[in-house]
Amino acid sequence: MASLNQLRRDHANMARLLHVLLIRHKNLTQGERPDFHLIREVVDYILEYMEGFIMPLERLYSEHLLAKAPEAEALSRRMGEDYQALRKRLNLLSETLDMILMDHVVPMDRFIDDLKTYLDAHNAYLKVEREKLFPFLREHLTAAEQKDLLKMLPDGTQASLSQLREDHPELYAEFKAAPSPFA
């Protein structure tokens, strides 16, 4: 189950990053101005991760597992649709961040709402992974298929976290202190 354990660790890391963004959201709602460059770093990391891992995982799930377990079609469709909506929200958030960082006038209420909508959507997506996808994978993947899944994890995940630690030690400390969804 090494690959599923790695998948759970990556899932927990994503939940921790979302928690860090949630703290920034709370600060914003209280009128504080966060470090938008730091938020940009987190959003870029999430964008890379989603592109490098979530999409290949969706392909594995859709193409391979549905052939073995057709009853998973509804979950696969739901996760695919949720992922597309999540990706759109994250891209919108990214574009708004770009505007803020280029000193364009952006209503903070809009940014606060965009951030909260994204965080709610991503946390809901993680919940479906945790409660539906992971148990399904555990039940239906062979040891060889689990190794294939492990190969699909982005090579740079740990390197990216190390870079985050070096570039933003305060952010990394918050990341490490954030609660794990599996605790």
Secondary structure, DSSP 4 states (H G I P E B T S, - for coil): -HHHHHHHHHHHHHHHHHHHHHHHHHHHHTT----HHHHHHHHHHHHHHIIIIIHHHHHIIIIIIHHH-GGGHHHHHHHHHHHHHHHHHHHHHHHHHHHHHTT----HHHHHHHHHHHHHHHHHHHHHIIIIIHHHHHHH--HHHHHHHHHHS-TTHHHHHHHHHHH-HHHHHHHHHSPPTT-
